[in-house]
């Protein structure tokens, strides 16, 4: 799914995007199904048939072939903005009022339904929690984190909140801080300014690419271990897999990353316990710890912080203990 520009106009939500390289040559309906996998193929085809989709400023048929870089605009009717089914999935709600929800997402929970994940997602859970969210695009989800990344997400509960939160994110007025455990001990933090685009050969992956979109990641050292580092990361942009791609490109992939990681790195003379923890950590050690924003209706500045989940806490504690033991020798 692509990250798109959205804005409210009366009873519809406008979604604006450009055709990415991996959809070049596709039929219009297939390209949109790939780009916007939170919507069903049948809904997309109906919108095309109803003239709610423009390609390069013109209404086209669903069989029209698309080209990379073409602009596409979808007028999503609010009444059919989300067609996923409600499912009773427990959620860790950090905050809620009439306008927003803040969720602490666990590892393993996909945000939107899509290929390979038709249900059992955060969106399905939200529709069970608050059926009124079905009238909003993406059930009020205005940003996302990866399936195996944990931490904070804000959800809009009405059209005004959707509009204002989307604008705040686009204008870089939402602060998000992550904690990550990376391979190698680094001396200091810094800024990574490197464009990210679709991988040239492995189309499900992203990569640093001169043809990609601007991506800026800031990081600083929180704690050093013998062969790893706990870093705090802030994002200036929000590209797909941005932190994971940038850290890997710097030679410091996140521990447990099954896509962008590399060979397991174990400190010399590590205990069996630490070795087992490192070997069995099978997801990226990445946690969205802090979220701060201006409330989309009241204008109040609010921030939330949630602790790392138990598996990541155990990992950090084991690395810390290993460092202390060997420092005293």
Secondary structure, 3 states (H helix, E strand, C coil): CCCCEEEEECCEEEEEEECCHHHCCCEHHHHHHHHCCCCCHHHHHHHHHCCCEEECCEECCCCCECCCCCEEEEEEEHHHCCCCCCCCCCCCEEEECCCEEEEEECCCCCCCCECCECCCCHHHHHHHHCHHHHHCHHHHECCCCCCCCEEEEEEECCHHHHHHHHHHHHCCCCEEEEEEEEECCCCCCEEEECCEEECCCCCCCEEECCCCECCEEEEEEEEECCCEEEEEEEECCCCCCHHHHHHHHCCCCECCCCCCCCCCCCCCCCCHHHHHHHHHCCCCCEEEEEEEEECCCCCCEEEEECCCCHHHHHHHHHHHHHHHHHHCC
